[in-house]
Amino acid sequence: MENLIHSDAITDEQLSFDSFREKVLTDYKIACESREASLLGRKEVLTGKAKFGIFGDGKEVPQVALSRFFKPGDFYSGYYRDQTIAFATGGATVQEFFAQLYADPDRNNDPHSGGRQMNSHFATAFVDDNGEILDLINRKNLAAGMAPTAGQMPKALGFALASKSFREIDQLHQFTNLSNKGNEVCFCTIGDASTSEGHFWETVNAAGVQQVPLAIFVWDDGYGISVPTKYQTTKGSISEALKGFQKKNGSNGIDIYKVKAWDYAGMCEVFEAGIQKIRDTHIPAVFHVEEVTQPQGHSTSGSHERYKSNERLAWEKEWDCLKKMKEWIIENALVSEEELSEIELKAKEYVKQSKINAWENYIMPIKQQVIKAVALLKDFATSLPDQANAINTISSVLSAHREPGRKDVMKSIHNALLLSTDKKKNQPLQEYYNELLALNKSLYNTYLLNENAKSALRVKEAKPNFDDHSQVLNGYEVLNKYFDALFGNNPKVLAFGEDLGNIGDVNQGFAGLQAKYGEKRIFDTGIRELTIIGQGIGMAMRGLRPIAEIQYLDYVLYGLQPLSDDLASMHYRTAGKQSAPLIVRTRGHRLEGIWHSGSPMGMLVNSLRGIHVCVPRNMVQAAGMYNTLLQSSDPAIVIESLNGYRLKEKLPNNLLEYRVPLGVPEIIREGSDITIVSYGSTLRIIQEAADILATHNIHCEIVDVQTLLPFDVNGSIIESLKKTNRIVFIDEDVPGGAAAYMFNIVMEKQGGYKWLDVAPRTVTAKAHRPAYASDGDYFSKPNVEEIVDVVLEMVRE
């Protein structure tokens, strides 16, 4: 019996050792493959097959060590040097890495971005092609990477905060496809130089306050491109600079760990214990990974030999993480050096073949286009003897192109078509050109927003119901009733922002609701607009329906970077694989001067393509827009009228069913003499002007556009213009802002100029910020008298 027990113990010990050795060798194999991908990737850029490259060489070992503890259900938010994490977690293949490097627009070849992102911006699917969220708990989730430095940080906070919500809100435990009661960790990576960005500090502070399961890995290679750490970070060390954040008994804060990038065993030990603690306790942590090397320098745009000393370059070769891992494996007799050499050789062969496959998949469809185009060009030349030489030259140049692009095919056909005006002879070539136009549009100009059943544009209108018993309330009371009904009906909805929780927001839309629904669903944040937006993005990507409040529209500028670079581009840059249906609630337009009367709508519509911009004139209309958005998976910003909260409105009987269609203007006053196009608070000024003009027998048709993005999708403003033959666009933005944007669409894109009897006009605010108080408002923004004078002038022309 004793011998049997002893034998079993030996067997178990051997199995444990064999399993350990297998994991180590798998990690080494992946690290070798990733290194080879970096080396070959740089060559592809320098030979011209790819445009630009930034690679993860030097970070392979810490990234395979990290990936050991990345579990199904976890989330990753990182940047463009993390290819090894993608390979190690199974989120991407080496062939997909090269497909992205070549900018292959075929989603089958580059499923991460459809050729729309630079190399190493990986994205696993969060939603299916119908826009339905997937089972995120049984897969390893990689959020689409970003090039803006530290831009990945705010969203990472949201991924982690979602875990806290799923753990602490009982009503969310039912959504087992989204979370296992909050056990998921968000892994966030960042280069040491980027920790100087405000994004990093705001995120670390918010994570320390909120106590969320966020694991931040700082890759410290001693430089920010050419600038040494001593010129970037206080004390020359981010972990030293962060010591005041260290969590202690009875306090919130973060844990801080320091490891060496070349110490595989040491990192595994620290990462295993540290990640498990984060998973169990939701205490965030920063892992400062020091002594990272960069074998090929920062990027393909330059050489690190220009700014690193010979001593530093020699040190980097000696302490390269792959070299050190190999030495450690041999010293611990896991396998022989010959066996490691075999792993290295197979890695090189695998990567080389992956590169070849990716290139063939990319270039073959283009070569087929070239073959067809050349054949059509030859036929075209035969039909036009006088132009044959010129057409044959175009054909020869295209045929000789060793590595043609899609644009080369298009330019060649277009240049040939310019040589003839004979529609009959041009027809075959023109038809192929049109076919390629449609194909390339589908490859490059799609997925800005949902195009499936989850599109906000497909949500059907439902008008508000009123009866003799409908209450007449202040605008803020309408919203309060609406949010009360919403939170009682939809457990996935959460709301947060400055002063939103305890006092119910500065205008009382949420008054009393935190006490009713709990501080886990409706809660206050610090003054940190950047991460308010970021945490909303991450939570929305995880299947929740957050409403992130920015207290005033003027403060959106603090959160504009994640709104523009991350949220607005997400659906496009992942070719529809990831969506973040975040609703940003804010308020603006007329009130109290420079910092609380902003209407920077032109800035928003031109920087937030990919986000719906809703501009309700009152709170009933705002409620209908919220309902529409919550039935879709598109992101939006809703700008409530700041001076409308105490105006009286009728409360609809169908608060949760009433829906405002996006992109469909509403005529709020019919008239025959002039069309006035506007939105939001300005409409009340226009109404007053219209009353005055009516006494002069001038009848204004007032059009509320309702949304600026999308804008008048059915061309209904043109129908009004056909009736009046005069049009003026009025808003509170600066000259050339949103009024000019509306003017451009109606006059140029919709052809409104055809129906004009007089020149169209815009009436806007002055070019400066609005001055303070009532007189400042009057002289800074459109006023009744100004509008009356402009309309009189137009009617009398």
Summary of the structure (lengths in Angstrom):
residues: 797
radius of gyration: 30.2
end to end distance: 111.0
largest distance: 111.6
contacts: 2885
relative contact order: 0.08
helix: 50%
strand: 12%
